[in-house]
Amino acid sequence: MKAKKTGANPPATQAMAARTTVARQRKLQADIDRKDAAAPSKPPKKATQARIKKQPVRMPAQHLKKPGEEADLRLVPAFEAAGYRGSGKLDGMTAIVTGADSGIGRAVAVLFAREGADVAVLYLDEHQDAKETARWIEKEGRTALLFPGDVRDSAFCNQVAGKVAKRFGKIDVLVNNAGFQLHARRLEDLTDEHLQETLQTNVAGYVHMARACLPHMQRGASIVNCGSVTGLFGSPSLIDYSATKGAVHAFTKALAANLLERGIRVNAVAPGPVWTPFNPADKPPEEVAEFGKDSAMGRPAQPEELSPAFIFLASPVMSSYVNGIVLPVMGGPKG
């Protein structure tokens, strides 16, 4: 008795099936093509405002010398969050915020004070900006301590953590926010010096500060790292910066798992484009003028639109069961 033949269809049958599929797909394509041709052209994209207060859309064509002074910006970033009412979410706590002289760091420090925390402001050497941040913290009725220095230096980080703990008895929240960003059009343009500046500030600086603060942290404390949309999706002219922010996200998850038994939570915020001195101190003026227009909302965020996310992750009242996440705050997915 002969066995039945099994296996693939003969070549002629396969070719016919393929042609049938091609014809079907082209028919579907032709239908969509007709609909596309009949559809009205899209109007130019308008910036989205998702709150009553309208945020700026057009950025000034301005370039700043590094590290960038907020006092020198022609358009002052909105950091005060005037509509935000504190309710004691960080009452009696002590927080350290790196890069708190301006931008996201300043907005976070001010809102932390509004929620009842005393704040240590770490910054490089932007003394005028740092004093302004301190003024706002004190305006909220809390204590501000100023510490100029470089988070790349582990001795500086240890010294600050020790002084803050001695003054207040403990450290409840660390916000790692200080960073370095400088574009390079090609990877070949990225020098060793440039690469090390980015790595040592954005990765080693975070590790140094967390390691320095942990001996002074108790159960219920938290660390909030500042990641970036570039750490999720990359950026063609910020290859090194994107890599460091991807490392921050991984560091967040790894440290969260490591500290779980100690009752110390670790999370991160991943901002999209935000109007701070950071980008005008990197990009040429013509690019700064277009900053944020390619985002989902067609505009950059203002720092006050980011700071409540840090409150959420820092406060045990708000997020005691939230650990090891990277929270994107980038205006939504691009359409």
LOTOR-972723 format. One line per 8 residues: their letters; for each residue x, y, z of C-alpha. Coordinates in steps of 0.2 Angstrom, whole numbers, always signed. Example, Ala and Ser with C-alpha at 12.3 -4.5 7.8 and 13.67 -1.06 7.14 Angstrom:
<rs>
as	+62 -22 +39  +68 -5 +36
</rs>
This chain:
<rs>
mkakktga	+0 +0 +0  +7 +17 -5  +9 +30 +8  +1 +47 +5  +12 +61 +0  +13 +75 +13  +22 +92 +14  +22 +109 +5
nppatqam	+11 +113 -9  +19 +112 -26  +28 +128 -32  +15 +133 -45  +2 +132 -31  +13 +143 -19  +16 +156 -33  -3 +157 -36
aarttvar	-6 +159 -18  +7 +173 -16  +0 +182 -31  -17 +181 -23  -10 +189 -7  -1 +202 -16  -17 +207 -26  -27 +207 -10
qrklqadi	-15 +218 -1  -14 +230 -16  -33 +231 -16  -33 +236 +2  -19 +248 -1  -28 +256 -16  -44 +258 -4  -33 +267 +9
drkdaaap	-25 +278 -5  -41 +284 -11  -47 +288 +6  -30 +297 +10  -32 +307 -6  -50 +312 -2  -46 +317 +16  -43 +336 +20
skppkkat	-25 +341 +23  -21 +342 +42  -19 +360 +49  -2 +364 +57  +0 +356 +74  -5 +367 +88  +3 +366 +105  -8 +357 +118
qarikkqp	-13 +365 +135  -20 +352 +147  -23 +364 +161  -32 +381 +164  -15 +390 +165  -8 +392 +148  +11 +387 +147  +23 +396 +135
vrmpaqhl	+24 +388 +118  +38 +399 +109  +55 +398 +117  +68 +411 +115  +83 +408 +103  +96 +409 +117  +112 +400 +121  +120 +400 +138
kkpgeead	+137 +396 +144  +138 +380 +155  +132 +376 +168  +118 +388 +163  +110 +401 +175  +91 +402 +177  +93 +420 +180  +100 +423 +163
lrlvpafe	+86 +415 +154  +75 +427 +144  +60 +416 +147  +59 +412 +166  +54 +394 +169  +38 +392 +178  +43 +382 +194  +32 +390 +208
aagyrgsg	+16 +379 +205  +5 +392 +212  -11 +382 +210  -3 +367 +220  -9 +367 +239  +2 +357 +251  -6 +345 +263  +9 +338 +273
kldgmtai	+14 +324 +262  +32 +326 +267  +28 +334 +284  +44 +334 +296  +55 +326 +283  +72 +331 +277  +76 +330 +258  +92 +332 +248
vtgadsgi	+90 +338 +230  +105 +339 +219  +105 +351 +205  +92 +361 +215  +98 +378 +210  +87 +379 +194  +75 +370 +183  +67 +354 +188
gravavlf	+78 +353 +204  +72 +370 +210  +53 +366 +206  +55 +350 +216  +64 +359 +231  +50 +372 +232  +36 +359 +231  +45 +348 +244
aregadva	+45 +363 +256  +27 +367 +253  +23 +349 +258  +33 +351 +274  +51 +346 +271  +67 +355 +275  +78 +355 +259  +97 +354 +256
vlyldehq	+100 +362 +240  +115 +355 +231  +122 +364 +215  +138 +367 +206  +142 +385 +207  +127 +394 +202  +126 +404 +218  +113 +417 +213
daketarw	+101 +404 +207  +104 +393 +222  +100 +408 +234  +84 +411 +224  +79 +393 +227  +83 +395 +246  +72 +410 +246  +57 +401 +240
iekegrta	+60 +386 +252  +61 +399 +266  +45 +407 +259  +36 +391 +262  +42 +391 +280  +55 +378 +279  +74 +377 +281  +86 +378 +266
llfpgdvr	+104 +373 +267  +115 +377 +252  +130 +366 +247  +140 +370 +232  +150 +356 +225  +152 +342 +212  +143 +326 +214  +157 +317 +204
dsafcnqv	+167 +319 +220  +162 +305 +232  +170 +315 +247  +159 +330 +244  +144 +318 +243  +149 +310 +260  +152 +327 +268  +135 +334 +263
agkvakrf	+126 +318 +269  +134 +319 +285  +131 +338 +288  +113 +336 +283  +110 +321 +295  +119 +330 +309  +108 +345 +307  +91 +336 +305
gkidvlvn	+95 +319 +313  +91 +309 +297  +88 +310 +278  +71 +305 +272  +72 +309 +253  +86 +310 +241  +82 +317 +224  +96 +313 +211
nagfqlha	+94 +327 +198  +111 +335 +194  +116 +331 +176  +127 +335 +162  +122 +336 +144  +131 +341 +128  +127 +336 +111  +138 +328 +98
rrledltd	+132 +326 +80  +143 +310 +77  +150 +297 +89  +167 +302 +82  +165 +319 +89  +162 +312 +107  +179 +314 +115  +185 +304 +130
ehlqetlq	+184 +319 +141  +166 +323 +135  +161 +305 +138  +169 +304 +156  +160 +321 +160  +143 +314 +156  +146 +296 +164  +154 +303 +180
tnvagyvh	+140 +316 +183  +125 +307 +177  +129 +289 +183  +143 +290 +196  +136 +305 +204  +119 +296 +207  +128 +281 +215  +139 +293 +225
maraclph	+124 +302 +233  +114 +286 +236  +128 +278 +244  +132 +293 +255  +114 +295 +261  +109 +277 +264  +118 +276 +281  +107 +290 +287
mqrgasiv	+90 +284 +280  +77 +274 +289  +63 +263 +285  +50 +274 +275  +64 +284 +266  +65 +285 +247  +76 +290 +233  +69 +298 +217
ncgsvtgl	+81 +298 +202  +79 +309 +187  +79 +299 +171  +74 +305 +154  +64 +301 +138  +81 +299 +130  +84 +284 +141  +69 +276 +134
fgspslid	+70 +280 +116  +87 +287 +113  +93 +303 +105  +104 +304 +89  +114 +319 +95  +114 +314 +113  +121 +296 +112  +131 +297 +128
ysatkgav	+118 +306 +138  +105 +294 +132  +116 +279 +138  +118 +287 +155  +99 +289 +157  +96 +271 +152  +109 +267 +166  +99 +278 +178
haftkala	+83 +268 +174  +92 +252 +177  +101 +258 +193  +84 +263 +199  +76 +246 +197  +92 +237 +204  +93 +248 +219  +75 +246 +222
anllergi	+76 +228 +223  +92 +229 +234  +84 +240 +247  +67 +233 +248  +70 +223 +264  +76 +239 +272  +60 +248 +268  +68 +261 +257
rvnavapg	+59 +264 +240  +68 +269 +224  +59 +276 +209  +63 +287 +194  +54 +301 +184  +58 +301 +165  +54 +319 +159  +52 +323 +141
pvwtpfnp	+57 +341 +135  +57 +353 +150  +61 +372 +149  +76 +374 +160  +94 +381 +158  +99 +363 +153  +95 +364 +135  +100 +382 +131
adkppeev	+117 +378 +139  +119 +364 +126  +110 +368 +109  +113 +383 +97  +100 +397 +98  +90 +392 +83  +87 +374 +90  +83 +381 +107
aefgkdsa	+69 +391 +98  +61 +375 +92  +64 +365 +108  +49 +354 +112  +39 +357 +97  +42 +339 +91  +34 +332 +108  +17 +325 +109
mgrpaqpe	+10 +341 +116  +20 +352 +103  +29 +362 +117  +41 +359 +131  +35 +356 +149  +38 +369 +162  +46 +363 +178  +31 +365 +188
elspafif	+22 +352 +177  +35 +339 +183  +37 +342 +201  +21 +334 +208  +27 +318 +201  +42 +319 +212  +30 +322 +227  +20 +307 +222
laspvmss	+35 +295 +222  +44 +303 +237  +29 +303 +249  +25 +287 +259  +8 +293 +260  +6 +293 +241  +16 +279 +235  +21 +266 +249
yvngivlp	+18 +252 +237  +27 +260 +222  +44 +254 +220  +57 +252 +206  +46 +261 +193  +52 +273 +179  +37 +286 +178  +37 +294 +161
vmggpkg	+31 +312 +161  +33 +317 +143  +16 +324 +137  +10 +307 +130  +16 +296 +115  +20 +305 +99  +5 +303 +86
</rs>
